[in-house]
Amino acid sequence: MWDTKTTGKYLNLSTRTLERKRIDGTGPEFVKMGRAVRYLQSKVDAWVADHVATSTSDLRSQKQMPRDNMKVNRNLNGSDDSDEPAPAASS
């Protein structure tokens, strides 16, 4: 297992960048043991493999959040963008 500094060197990222990525959930999976944060090389390598792109448009699509994590976008009439019908308004 690697600490944040070692992982940062491996990825050529600062420790601060890895800390931010832990907070917003965009970095590699990590193990938290008390106050210590550790990374498994296999998880770091998998994270890198998930970010391989062949064009800049590929990179833009990777930055979008998965649908499960997005807030529902509500229209002015109170319905959302999903296929589910909006609940009936109560009086």
N, C-alpha and C positions, 0 to 999 in steps of 0.2 A: 504494500500500500504506500501511496505517496502523500506527502503533505501538500499544502497549497503552493508553497514556494517551488517545490520540485515539479508539480503539475504545471505551474506557470512557465517554468523553464522549458518543459517538454513541448508545450503548446505555443511558446513565444508570446504569452499573455502575462500581464502584470497580476500580482496577487489581488490588487484592488478590483481588476476586471473580473477575476474569478469570484470574488466576494459578491459583486453586483449580480453576476450570473446565478449565483446560489440564491440570492434574494428574489430575483424575478423568474427563476425557474428555467432559464435558457441555457444553462451550462451542463456539463456532464454530471451524471449521477454521482453522489458522494455518500460517504458513511460518516455519521456523527457519533462519536464516542465521548460522552461527557462534553467538554468544551473543544475537544480535538476534532478536526475535519480531515478526513482521508479520502483519497481517490484510488479506485482500482484501475490499473492500466487497461484492463479489458473494457471497462465502462468508458474510459477516456477515448480509447481507440474507436469504440462504437459511436460515440458522440461525433468524433471527427468524420467517420464514414458517413454519418447521417447528414453532414454538411458539405459533401462533395457536390459541386455544381459544374455544369458545362457551359453555362451562360449567366449573365447578370440577371436575366429575368428569372432564372432558377433561384437565385439568391433572394429576390424579392418575395417569391412565393413561400420560401422557408421562414421569413420573418413574420408571416401571418400566424396568428394564434389558432390552435385547433378549435373547431366549432364547439367542442365540449366546454372549453374554458372561456368562451366569449359571452358577454352579456347579451341578453336578448334585445334586439333593436325594435323598439316600439314605435308604431306609426301614430299620427295625431289622433286617430280614432280608437286607440288603445289596443289594437291588434298587433301581434308580432309577425315576424317574417317567416315563421314556421308554417308547416302544413296543418297544424292543429287549429281547430276553430277557437276563436276567442271566447272566454267564458261570458255567460249572459250577465249583464249589469244588474246589480241588485238595487232596489229602491229603499 
